[in-house]
Amino acid sequence: MYVVLLGFGRLKDLHEIMSVLCRKCLKIWHTNFPANRVRCPICNSPKLVRHDELAELSLAHMDCDAFYAAVEKRDNPELVSKAVIVAYDGARSVVSTCCYIARMYGVRSAMPLFKAKKLCPDGIIVKPRMEEYSKASKQIHKLFQELTPAIEPLSLDEAFLDLAGTEKLHGRTPAQSMAWLAATIERDIGITVSVGLSYNKSLAKLASDLDKPNGFSVIGRAEARTFLAPRAVSDISGVGKALNKKLASDGITTIGQLQHRDEADLAARYGLMGTRLFQFSRGKDQRVVKANAKAKSVSNETTFSTDISDIDILLARLWPLCEKVASRLKKSGKAGKTITLKLKTSDFKTINRSHTLAKPTQLAEKLYTEITPMLRKAISGKKFRLIGVGISSFGDLEDADVPDLLEQENAKTKVIENAIDAVRAKFGDKVIGKGRGLTKK
């Protein structure tokens, strides 16, 4: 049977259900709970979750509801009933996130801010406060650790949790633990979250989106294939615009249509993704929760207020990005070998150029030196609205920026950069810098 949510979701089936959980008092019934009862007989809460497999499922995905906007409303009660749009207020800015009131007007994350203002003229634009969001995120992750060591963060505001084997430790089922987590976050941190519970990562993540905000949805093994059949193929993780368009051109728009395709045919047509499409359409996903998953890259980018084609101005914008990436590398104790330049043209075409070093680096000067020729080669008279710097392929820190006979200048560069870092750590980032960091208009 399908997930059944009373009070906070869709009522799909009213036959007698084996397990019922109250999200407020955490009481769980496995038998003899009347199908037509819509409130908890103990605390009278309507937040009931009903499912045949409720006591058997242990893989969860938790996602904060409109995280940045929720923190802003928590800290400023005057915003509670307002349409809040979190973004830097500039001509070329994009929406970082927005509250659910703003979403009712059609505002979405990553939307150009000028468009969001047209859709929601009464929206309140709030500048992002990353330090506050990071603080709230750390509080949430500390609660995660009270439940299980098997945590895979995806961002500041979402994560997978595998609670298999935690029943004896906590004296409650994984479903009860996730209900406790959601209630504790709302009470102690002041924001709401949505929970998806299933038997694999793909379905848990899909479930957490079914009943936002402040939802708790379940997808079990018995229902998975039937549940997935009518849904759009774009619900499959990894199906972006290009693949979605290709699938549509082949007459495939729903997951159910994939269920009738042969795996070999899908693999021949779509490569490795074809196998994933076959497996996911049948509710299969062998990926495990990767505890302490490490970031695979570090990057930073900036969008210009007006399009830029001048190489000198672009290089001036490039340098602070290199410094920011290098700073993040040093703080996290990482060093990378593959350096990437990202450009977005005035007509929104994205250009990526990469170069791999023989040894890892964490120096801003090295990043800048390696990216400069890539930038000079890429411009060709084009105008750009965005520039970005990234580094990946992390290696051993001991091997980073070690000078050899052919690169004696590296030793001098490293000493100078370390000296600048030391001064900035004591007196602030703006007290010292290189000449190329001066603003060029």
C-alpha positions in Angstrom: 0.0 0.0 0.0 1.0 3.6 -0.4 2.3 5.8 2.4 -0.6 7.2 4.3 -0.3 10.5 6.1 -3.2 11.9 8.2 -3.3 15.6 9.0 0.0 16.3 7.2 -0.3 14.6 3.9 -2.3 12.5 1.4 -4.8 9.9 2.5 -4.6 7.2 0.0 -5.9 4.0 1.6 -8.0 3.4 4.7 -7.7 -0.4 5.1 -6.4 -1.5 8.5 -2.7 -0.6 8.7 -0.1 -2.5 10.8 1.9 0.5 12.1 0.9 4.0 13.2 3.3 6.6 14.6 2.4 9.8 16.4 5.0 12.4 15.4 4.3 14.4 18.5 4.4 12.0 21.5 6.3 9.3 19.5 3.9 6.6 20.5 3.8 3.8 17.9 1.1 1.1 17.4 1.7 -2.0 15.4 -1.9 -3.5 15.6 -5.5 -2.6 16.4 -5.3 1.1 15.4 -8.7 2.1 13.8 -8.3 3.2 10.2 -10.7 6.0 10.6 -9.0 7.6 13.7 -7.4 10.8 12.6 -5.8 11.9 15.9 -3.5 10.4 18.4 -5.6 8.9 21.3 -2.8 9.9 23.8 -1.9 13.5 22.8 -4.7 14.3 20.3 -2.2 15.3 17.7 -3.2 15.0 14.0 0.4 14.2 13.0 0.0 10.5 12.4 2.1 8.5 10.0 0.6 5.1 8.9 2.4 2.5 7.0 2.7 -1.3 6.8 6.5 -1.2 6.8 7.0 1.6 9.3 8.8 -0.6 11.8 11.1 -2.1 9.1 12.5 0.9 7.3 15.7 2.6 8.5 17.2 4.8 5.8 16.2 8.4 6.1 16.7 11.7 4.3 16.2 14.9 6.2 15.8 18.3 4.5 15.3 21.6 6.2 12.4 23.6 4.9 13.5 26.8 3.0 16.5 26.8 5.3 18.0 30.3 4.8 14.6 31.9 4.8 13.5 29.9 7.9 16.5 31.1 9.9 15.7 34.7 8.8 12.1 34.4 10.0 13.2 32.8 13.2 15.6 35.7 14.0 13.2 38.4 12.9 9.5 37.6 13.9 8.3 40.6 11.8 9.1 38.5 8.7 7.0 35.5 9.7 4.0 36.3 7.6 6.0 38.0 4.8 7.3 36.7 1.5 11.0 36.4 2.2 13.6 36.2 -0.6 17.2 35.5 0.4 19.6 37.1 -2.1 22.2 39.8 -2.6 20.3 42.7 -4.0 22.0 43.5 -7.2 21.2 43.9 -10.9 22.7 40.4 -11.7 21.9 38.6 -8.5 20.0 35.3 -8.2 17.8 34.0 -5.5 19.6 31.8 -2.9 16.3 30.6 -1.5 12.9 31.8 -0.6 10.1 31.0 1.8 7.0 29.1 0.9 4.9 32.3 0.7 7.2 33.6 -2.0 7.1 30.3 -3.8 3.3 30.7 -4.1 4.1 33.6 -6.4 6.4 31.5 -8.6 9.7 32.5 -7.0 12.3 29.7 -7.0 16.0 29.2 -6.0 18.6 30.2 -8.7 16.0 32.5 -10.4 17.3 35.9 -11.4 16.4 38.4 -8.7 14.9 40.9 -11.1 12.4 38.2 -12.3 11.6 37.3 -8.6 10.8 40.9 -7.9 8.4 41.0 -10.8 6.6 37.9 -9.7 6.5 39.0 -6.0 6.8 42.8 -5.8 6.0 42.8 -2.1 8.7 40.3 -1.3 11.3 41.2 1.3 14.9 40.9 0.1 17.2 39.7 2.8 20.9 39.5 2.4 22.4 36.0 3.1 24.0 35.6 6.5 26.1 32.5 6.0 27.6 32.5 9.5 24.1 32.1 11.0 23.1 29.4 8.6 26.4 27.5 9.3 25.7 27.8 13.0 22.2 26.4 12.7 23.6 23.6 10.5 26.2 22.6 13.1 23.5 22.4 15.7 21.4 20.1 13.5 24.4 17.9 12.7 25.1 17.6 16.4 21.7 16.1 16.8 22.3 13.7 13.9 25.3 12.4 15.8 23.0 11.5 18.8 21.1 9.1 16.5 23.7 7.4 14.4 27.3 7.6 13.2 26.1 6.8 9.6 25.5 10.3 8.4 26.1 11.6 4.9 25.7 15.4 4.7 24.7 16.7 1.2 24.7 20.4 2.1 24.2 22.6 5.1 20.5 21.7 5.3 20.1 18.1 4.2 21.6 14.7 4.9 21.1 10.9 4.7 21.0 9.0 7.9 21.2 5.2 8.2 19.6 4.2 11.5 19.8 0.4 11.0 20.8 -1.3 14.3 20.0 1.8 16.5 16.7 0.4 17.9 18.3 -1.1 21.1 20.5 1.9 21.6 17.6 4.4 21.7 14.8 2.1 22.6 12.8 3.2 19.6 12.4 2.4 15.9 14.2 4.5 13.2 10.8 6.1 12.4 10.4 7.2 16.0 14.0 8.5 16.1 13.4 10.6 13.0 10.2 12.0 14.4 12.1 12.9 17.6 14.8 14.6 15.5 12.2 16.7 13.6 10.5 17.7 16.8 13.7 18.6 18.6 15.0 20.7 15.7 11.7 22.6 15.6 11.8 23.1 19.4 15.5 23.9 20.0 16.6 25.4 16.7 13.4 27.1 15.6 13.0 25.7 12.1 11.1 22.9 10.5 12.3 19.9 8.5 10.9 17.3 6.3 11.7 13.6 6.6 11.7 10.8 4.0 11.9 7.2 5.3 12.5 4.3 3.0 14.8 1.3 2.3 17.3 3.1 -0.1 18.7 6.5 -0.7 16.9 7.4 -3.9 13.4 6.7 -2.4 14.2 8.3 0.9 15.2 11.5 -0.8 12.1 11.4 -3.0 9.9 10.8 0.0 11.2 13.9 1.8 9.9 16.0 -1.0 6.4 14.6 -0.9 4.9 16.5 2.0 6.8 19.8 2.5 7.0 21.7 4.7 7.2 19.9 8.1 6.4 16.6 6.5 7.1 12.9 7.2 6.6 10.6 4.3 7.3 6.9 3.8 7.9 4.7 0.8 8.1 0.9 1.4 9.3 -2.0 -0.7 5.9 -3.4 -1.5 4.6 -0.2 -3.0 7.8 1.2 -4.6 7.2 0.1 -8.2 3.6 1.1 -8.3 4.3 4.4 -6.6 7.0 5.3 -9.1 5.2 4.4 -12.2 3.2 7.6 -12.8 6.0 10.0 -11.8 8.0 12.0 -14.2 11.5 10.6 -15.2 12.9 13.9 -14.0 12.3 12.6 -10.5 15.2 10.3 -11.0 18.4 11.7 -9.5 20.8 12.5 -12.4 18.2 13.2 -15.0 18.9 16.8 -16.0 17.4 18.9 -18.7 19.4 17.4 -21.5 18.7 13.7 -20.6 15.1 14.5 -19.9 14.7 16.0 -23.4 16.4 13.0 -24.9 14.1 10.6 -23.0 11.1 12.6 -24.1 12.2 12.4 -27.8 12.3 8.6 -27.3 8.8 8.7 -26.0 9.7 8.2 -22.3 8.2 10.8 -20.0 7.2 8.6 -16.9 9.1 6.2 -14.8 6.5 3.6 -15.6 7.5 3.6 -19.2 11.1 2.8 -18.1 9.7 -0.2 -16.2 8.7 -1.8 -19.5 12.1 -1.3 -21.1 14.9 -3.9 -21.3 18.0 -3.1 -19.3 20.3 -3.9 -22.2 18.4 -1.6 -24.5 18.5 1.3 -22.0 22.2 0.8 -21.5 22.9 0.7 -25.2 20.9 4.0 -25.7 22.0 5.9 -22.6 25.2 4.3 -21.4 25.8 3.8 -17.7 22.9 6.1 -17.0 20.6 3.6 -18.8 21.4 1.0 -16.1 20.6 3.5 -13.4 17.3 4.3 -15.1 16.4 0.6 -15.2 17.3 0.0 -11.6 15.7 3.2 -10.2 12.4 2.6 -12.1 12.1 -0.6 -10.1 12.9 0.9 -6.8 16.4 -0.4 -6.6 19.5 1.6 -5.4 22.5 -0.2 -4.0 24.3 3.0 -2.8 25.0 3.1 0.9 25.2 6.0 3.3 28.8 7.3 3.2 29.6 8.4 6.7 32.0 11.4 6.8 31.8 11.8 3.0 34.4 14.4 2.0 34.0 17.2 -0.4 35.4 16.4 -3.9 36.1 19.9 -4.9 36.5 23.5 -3.6 35.3 26.4 -5.8 34.2 30.0 -5.8 32.5 32.2 -8.4 31.2 35.7 -8.9 28.5 37.2 -11.2 29.2 40.6 -12.7 26.8 43.6 -12.5 27.6 44.2 -16.2 29.1 41.9 -18.9 32.9 42.0 -19.1 35.2 41.3 -22.1 38.3 43.2 -21.0 41.1 40.7 -20.0 42.6 43.0 -17.4 39.4 43.5 -15.6 38.6 39.7 -15.8 42.1 39.0 -14.3 41.4 41.4 -11.5 38.2 39.6 -10.7 40.0 36.3 -11.0 42.6 37.0 -8.3 40.2 37.3 -5.2 38.5 34.1 -6.3 41.9 32.3 -6.3 42.6 33.7 -2.8 39.2 32.6 -1.5 39.7 29.1 -2.8 43.2 28.9 -1.5 42.0 30.1 1.9 39.4 27.3 2.1 42.0 24.7 1.0 44.3 25.8 3.8 41.6 25.9 6.5 40.4 22.4 5.5 43.9 21.0 5.2 43.4 20.1 1.5 45.4 20.5 -1.7 44.3 19.7 -5.2 45.8 19.0 -8.6 43.0 19.7 -11.1 42.3 23.4 -11.5 39.1 24.5 -13.3 38.1 27.8 -14.8 34.4 28.4 -15.2 33.0 31.2 -17.4 29.4 32.1 -18.4 28.9 34.2 -21.5 26.4 37.0 -21.8 24.0 34.6 -23.6 24.3 32.2 -20.6 26.6 29.6 -22.3 28.9 27.9 -19.8 32.5 27.3 -20.6 34.7 25.1 -18.4 38.5 24.7 -18.9 40.6 22.4 -16.7 44.3 21.6 -16.2 45.9 19.0 -14.0 49.2 19.6 -12.2 51.9 17.1 -11.5 51.7 17.9 -7.7 48.8 19.2 -5.6 48.7 22.9 -4.5 46.9 25.1 -2.1 48.5 28.4 -3.1 46.4 31.3 -4.6 49.4 32.3 -6.7 49.6 28.9 -8.3 45.9 28.8 -9.1 46.1 32.3 -10.6 49.2 31.4 -12.7 47.7 28.2 -14.1 44.3 29.7 -14.8 45.5 32.9 -16.5 46.5 31.3 -19.8 43.2 29.3 -19.8 41.3 32.6 -19.5 43.3 34.3 -22.2 42.7 31.5 -24.6 38.9 31.3 -23.8 37.9 34.9 -24.1 38.2 35.4 -27.9 36.3 38.7 -27.8 33.4 37.2 -25.8 31.6 39.1 -23.0 31.1 37.3 -19.7 28.6 37.6 -16.9 30.3 35.1 -14.5 33.7 33.8 -13.7 34.6 31.0 -11.3 37.6 29.0 -10.0 37.7 25.5 -8.7 40.1 22.8 -7.7 39.6 19.0 -7.3 41.6 15.7 -7.4 42.8 16.2 -3.8 46.2 14.7 -2.9 48.5 14.3 0.0 49.1 17.6 1.8 52.8 16.6 2.3 53.3 16.7 -1.4 51.7 20.1 -1.9 53.8 23.0 -3.2 57.1 21.2 -2.5 59.8 23.1 -4.6 62.2 21.2 -6.8 65.2 22.2 -8.9 63.0 23.4 -11.7 60.6 25.4 -9.6 62.7 27.3 -7.0 60.3 30.2 -7.4 57.7 28.1 -5.6 59.6 28.2 -2.3 59.6 32.0 -2.4 55.9 32.2 -3.4 54.9 29.9 -0.6 56.9 31.9 2.0 55.3 35.2 0.8 51.8 33.8 0.8 52.2 32.2 4.2 53.4 35.6 5.5 50.4 37.3 4.1 48.1 34.7 5.6 49.7 35.2 9.0 49.2 39.0 8.9 45.6 38.6 7.8 44.8 36.1 10.5 46.0 38.7 13.1 44.7 42.0 11.6 42.0 41.1 9.1 41.8 40.2 5.4 41.9 43.8 4.1 45.1 44.9 5.9 47.4 43.4 3.3 47.3 42.0 -0.2 48.9 42.0 -3.6 48.6 44.8 -6.1 46.6 42.8 -8.6 43.8 42.6 -5.9 43.1 46.3 -6.3 39.7 47.0 -7.9 39.7 47.7 -11.6 36.5 49.2 -13.1 
